[in-house]
Amino acid sequence: MLKLIQILALAALAAGCSTVDFDYPKPESSALSETQDTYLAKHFRGAGDSYPEDYAGFQTLSDGIEALSVRLALADLAEKSIDAQYYLLKKDVTGKAFVLSLLRAADRGVRVRLLLDDMFTGGYDAGLAGLDSHPNIEIRIFNPFASRSARFWDGITGFSRINRRMHNKSFTIDNQVTLIGGRNIADEYFGARKDAKFGDLDVLGIGPVVQDVSSMFDTYWKHERSAAINAFAKMPEDPAIELERLRKAFTQAEKEIMTTRYAAAVTESIITSAQGELGMFTWAPYQLAVDSPDKSISSKSATAASITTPLLESILAAKKEVLIISPYFVPGKSGVEALVKLQESGIAVTIITNSLAANNQIMVHGGYAPSRKPLLQAGIKIYEVRADATIAGSEIVAADDAKTTLHTKAFAVDRKEAFIGSFNFDPRSANINTELGVIIRSEKIATEIAVLIEEKAPAGAFEVFLNDDNKLRWRGLDNGVDVVLDKEPQSTQWQRFQAGFYRILPIDSQL
């Protein structure tokens, strides 16, 4: 025990000596405006000429393999610039493929700017420093941990800062095409993981929305919380050597991956994506919804521009129907009251979220569970996604018993307006993390989301309801037969115990 105390004390001392130099010099750069001679500019030129200037073109991407192939195809087509912003980038199959696509673009002379949140970059410092050493690649880390070896202690001693994360996801090529939505860069989001499959949604954008996303990216890129690698990381002696080591390792991994069925499916999808027709885009008015990066600073967060403002305006303007899809749904007392008020005013409200068995964050389910009864009592419909639901794009690799998790963040209002982005309906997205998305005022896209729910819900989700005794029950299909269950479907006793335990903890504000 004494030894453990000594180790913890040394770790605390080391962490206490670590700092982030947020004043460390960062090269000035902005989104490139002179990209009209690129292939993508020529390909999309004139696509929106028949629409008002404030319209943009949108195409939704729900299939995981397609979502990855579009990213890789766009990176391959890049001629001038790539701006990528992500909360999570893993060193797995898809993560390596993504990084290789950026590296190869940089080798061709494309300027690459990569902005990552620091929550999941543990152990990545040497590789990131290597990538950053490439003359055409610059990497910045948003709100980094000061201690690289004792993050847990840094999180305790600097919780008020470390707790605020950048949850945005954006990928913009040549300032001509952008991709935003719910997906991080990891196997589970693209149907490449055998034990987990995430149902998610991205939207591809062309037209003026691209410049809006580029302006957002620049604001984050230049923000005081975006730090250069040298400002906090223990740098390798020779970053160039680290770059070549990474290039060699990732290229070898690619050779091994290319023999798989998944690689063949991605390659086929890339070809299809490259041959895509302009008619696949839906042109509509829109509003980019985004938090100010100042939300990441406790002293500025209260007055920072918030994504919740346009989202609430959209939902509260509903006349007939609101459909909300959120994997982590923790409305809290005020959220329940607002939704109940909508329902009582004659607006049909439907919630789609994860079941306990499908949720990869049991703590969040504990925060969500108390809201079910008051919502149901008001007449609001709730559907919880099954842990064995079918996910488009995961059939190539995912085993039959792979766990399904809903990760889509979207809503549709009156089948006339839709939101797609990174925002969860929970306190963390509303008050702590920064988020990004787009409100698209399109009947076609809003109806697509509504129809997706209507078609998938019967087989892919359980409907939650109250019986005559005011007890929670779940209605669903079991081998094609309607069943009613009196316990959280497909869950274990241990999962139910965990959710119940988290339910009594005073942690809802952090969920």
N, C-alpha and C positions, 0 to 999 in steps of 0.2 A: 504493500500500500504506500509506504514511504517513497519507494522508487517511482510509483505512478505519479504521486504528488510532485516529485522533483521534475519528472518529464513534462507534466502539465505546466509547471512554473516556468521551465525553460522555453516551452512553446509560447507561453503568454509573453515572456520577455522578448522573444524573437519577433512575435507579431507586433508587440508594442513599439518596436524599433522600425517597423515597416511603414512607409508612407507612399502616397501617390502624388507625384509632382504634376498637378493639373495645369501648372504654368509652363510645363516643358514645351519648347517650341514645336509647332506643327506647321508643316508647309501649307500655304494657302492654295486652295483649289475649289472649283465650283463645277456644276454640271456643264458639260460642253454644249454650246449652242450651235456651233458650225458643224452640223452632222447631216445636212440636206443632201449630200452626195453619196451617202451610204446606201447599201443594198436595201436595208429595211425602210429607209426614207422613201426610196423609189418604189418599193413594193407596195407601200401603203398610201402613196401620193394620190390624192384625189378621192380617197375612199369616203371622206365625209363631206365632199363638196355640196351634196344635195341637202345637207342638214344645217341648222343654225350653228353659228360659231361656238356656242357654249355646249354643244353636244359632243360626246365622246363615244368611241366604239368599245363594246365589251363582249367578252366571251367567257363563260364559266367553265371551270375545269374540276370535275368531281372524280374522275378516274385517276388513281394514283400513278399508274404507269405513264399515262398521258401527261400528268403534271410534271413528272421528272423529265420526260422526253422533251417537252416544250422548253424547260430550262436549259437542257443541254444543247438543244438545237439553236436556241437564241444565243447562247454563249459562243457557239461555233460560227454564227453569222455576224457576231460583233466585229466592227471595224474600227471604232473610235473609243468607246467607253463601256464599262460595266460598273454599275453601282449596286451593291448587294448589302442588305441590312437584315440580320436575323438574330433571333433570341437564342437559338440552339443550332449548332452544327456539329454532328458527331463524326468520329473517325470510323464509320462503318462503310458498307458497300456504296450507298448513295452519297454519303459525305465525301468519300474519296473521289468518286466520279465527278461530283460538283466542283471540288477543289482543283482537280485536274483540268476541268473545262476552263476555269479561271486562269490557271497557270498557262495553258496552251494559248489562250487569247492574249495574255500578256507577252508571251513569246512572239506573237505576231505583231506586237506593237500597240495593242489595245491597252488603254489606261484602266486599271482595275482598282476600285476603292471598295474595301470590305469593312463593314462596321458590325461588330458582334457585341452582344451583351456578354457580361463576364460570368454569369451564373454557372455555365456548364463548360468552361474552358480549362478546368483543372488539368494540369499535365501537358497543356498545349503550347506553353510559352516558347519553347525552342523551335517548334515547327512554325508557329506564327511569326517568330522573328526571322526564320529562314525565308518564308514567303514575303515578308516585308522588305527583305534585302533585294528582291527582284526590282530592277529599275523601273518597271511599269506597274508595280503593285504597292499599294499603301494600305496598311491595316490599322484601324483604331478600335479600341475596346471601350465600351460604354460602362461608366461607373465601376471601374475595376476594384477588386479586393486588393488591399494594400499588401497583405501577407500572402505569398504564393504557396507556402507550405503548411500554413495553419489557418486555412480559410474559416474553419468553424469558430476559431477564437476571434478572428476579424469580424465575423458576423455577429458575435456577442458584444464585443466592445464598440463596434461601429454600426449597430443594428439600424439606427434611424436612417443612415445613408445606404447601407448595403441592402436593406429591405426593398428599396425602390429599383425596379428593373425595367429595361427597355424590351417590351414584348412585341414590337413592330416587326413585320415581315414585308420586305419589298425587294424587287429584282428588276432593274431597269437597264435596257440595252440601247446604246447609241442615242439616248434621249429621244427614242422613237417608239419604244414598246415598253410597257411595264407590267409586272405581275405582282399582285398583292393578295392576301387572304390569310388562312389559318395555318398553313403548313410551315413547319420548321424543316431543316435539312437533316433527315434521319430515316432509316429504313422503314420504320413503322408507318410513315406518312406516304410512302410510295409503293406499298405492297411487296416489299422486299424482305420482310422479316417473318420467320416461320412461326413465332410464338405470339405475335401481336400484330393487329391490323387496325389502323385508324381511318375512320370515315371523315373526310375533310373536304374543303371547298376553297378554290382560288378563283380569281377573276383576272383575265388578261385584258389590258387596256391600251387603246391607241387614241391619237388625237390629243386635245388639250389636257386631259387627265395626266398624261405622261409628264408634262412640264410641272404640274402641281405636285406630283410625287417627287420629281427631281428637286424642286424647291424645298419640300419637306426633308428630303435626304440631306441636302446642304445644311439646313438648319441644325439637324442632329449632328452631322459631320463636324461642324464648326463649334458646337456647343462646348461649354467648359467641362462637362462631364465625359466628353469623348477624349480619351487619352491615347497618346502614342505609346507603342510597345515599350520604348526606352524609359518612359515615365514611371514604370512600376515593376517591370519584369527583370529577372536575372538573365541577362543576355548571354547566349553562347559565345565562346571565344571567336568563332568564325561563322557568322550567320549564313554565308554563301555555301559553306560545306553542309550546313544543316538543310539548306534548300535542296541541294543535290541529293542528299540522303532521303529527304521526303519525296522528291520527284521519282527516285529509283524505286522506293518502297511502294508508292501509289501506282506506278506504272506496272510493276510486277503483280500487284493485286488486281489491276485491271485485266491483265492477261488471263489470270485465273478465272475472273468473273465472266469473261467473254465466252466461256464454254458453257454457260448455264442457260436454261430456258428463259430466265428472267432477262438476261442481257439481250437475247434474241427478240423478246417482246418489246423491250425498250427501243432497240434499233429499228424495228418495224414501225413503232409509234413515232420515232423521230422522222422517218421518211414521210409518214402521213402528215405530220405537223408541218414539215417544210413545204409540202404541197397544198397546204390549207388555202381555202378560198376566202376572199375578203367578205363574201356574203355571210360567213359564219359569225360576223360581228353584229351586235345589236347596237344601234346608235340611239342615244338618249341623253337627256339632261342629267346632271349628277352633282354630287357634292362630296369632296374629299373630307373625311372626318378623321381628325388626328389630334392627339394631345400635344401640347407644347413640351419640349424636352425639359423645361423648367419644372415640370411635375416631378422630376427625379430629385429635386432639391426641396427638402422639407420646408424651409423658410419661404419658398416661392410657390409651393404647390397650390396653396389656397387661391391664389390669383392667376394661376397659369391657365391658358386656354385649354378647355376640356372637351374631349370627344363626346362626353355625355350630353352636352348641350344640343348638338344637331340630332343625336340619336333619340333623345326624349322628345324633341320637337316633331320628329317623324312619327313616332309611336303615338303620341298624344293627339296627333291630327287624324287618327284613324276614324273612319265612319262606320265600318262594318266588321272588320276582321283584323286581328294581329296574330301572326304565327312567329314564335320565337324558338330558335334552335341554339342551344347553349350547352356544351358538355359539362361545364361547371356552373351550375345555376344556384346561386345563393342570394335570393332577392332581399332578405332581411325584412324587418317590420315595415319600413317605409315602402319597399318594393312590392310587398304583398298588398299593402293598402292601395297603392297606385293601380295595380293590376285588377284588384277586386273592384275598384271604382270604375275602371274601363268596362269590365264585364257587366256591372250593374247598369251602366249607361246604354246597354244594348249592343256592345261590341263583343263579338265572339273571340275569346282569347284561347290560344292553344300553345302549350309548352312542350318541347321535345328536348329531353336531356338524357343522361346516362342512367341506367339502372345501377344498383350497387355492384352487381357482378361485372358490369361492363366498365365501371369507373376505375381509372388508374390512380385516382386520388380519393381514397376512402375517407380521409379527413374532410374533404369537400362535401362528400355525400352526407356526412354527419351534420354539416351546416345547412344543407338543403332540406333534409328530411322534415324538420318542423314546419316548413312552409306548405307541405302538401295538403294537409287537412283544410286550412282556411281557404286555400285556392280552390280546392274541389267543392267545398261548401258553397262557394260563390257561383259555381257552375263552370269554372275554367277547366278545360280538358288538359290532362297531363299524359304524355307517352314517354316511357322509359326504354331506351334502346337495349336490345338483348345482347348478351355476351357472345352469341353465336350468329349474329346478323351477318348477312352477305355484304361485302364491301367491294365495290367496283375497282378493279386493278390489282387485287390481292390474290386472285385465284391462281396465278402462275406459281407463286412460291409458298404462300401461307398454307400451313397444314390445316386439315379439317377442324382440328380442335383449337386453332389459334384464337385467342381472345380478341373480340371486337370492342373498340372504344370509339364512341362518337367524339370528334374533335372539331366539327364544323361550327363556326360562329356566324350566324346569319339571322335575319328576320325579314318578314314580308308584311306589308301593310295594304289591306284592301286589294291585294293582287295587282297593285299599281306601282308599288315602290318597294325596293329591296335593299338590304344592307348586307355586305360581305366583308369580313375583315378578321382582326385578331381579338376583338373585344368579347370577353365572357360577361354574362350577366351576374357578376359577383362583386363584392367590395374591393377585391384586389385590382380588377380591371378599372373599376370606377374611380378609385381613390389613391392607388399606390403605383401600379405599373403604367408605363406609357403604352398607348395602343394606336392602331391605324386601321382604317377601312374606308369603304366608299358606299355612299347612298346612291343607288341608281333608280331614277324615276322612269322605270320601264315596265309596262304591263306584261311584256313577254318574259322578262327575267323573273319578276315577282311571281308570275304564274308557274314558271318552271320550278321554283322552290316549293310552292304550295303543292303542285302535282307530285313532286318528288316525295313529299311527306305523305300524301294520300296513298301513293302507290307502295311505299316501303313500310309504312306503319303496321299494317295488318300482320305481315310475316316477320318484320324486323324489330318490333317493339311490343312492350306490354302496355295496355291502357290501365292507368291507375284510377280506381273509383272507390267510393264509400258505400258499404252495404247498408242495410236497414238499421243496423246497430251502430252506425257511424264509425265502422272499422275499415281500415285500409285493405283493399283487395286488388289483385292484379289479374287482368283478363288477357289471355294470349292463346297461341296455337301450340299444341304438342303433337307432332307428327300429323298435322293437318286437322286436328280435333280441337275445338274450343275448350279451354280449361279456365278455371278460376282458382287462384292461389291465395293463401292467407299469410304467406311469408315472402320476403324479398326474393324474387325469382332467381333461380340458378346460383344463389349465393350459399356460402358455407356458414356454419355457426360462428366460426372465427371472424369472418368478414362482418357479420351482423353485430358481433360483440365490439369490434373495433369502431364501427360506425356509431354504435350507441355510446361508446366511451367518448369519442370526439364530440358527440352531440352535447354533452354536459360541460365541455370545456369552454371558457369565455374567449374563443379565438375567432369568432365569425368575422371580425373586422379585417383579419389577415387572410381570409379565404378567397 
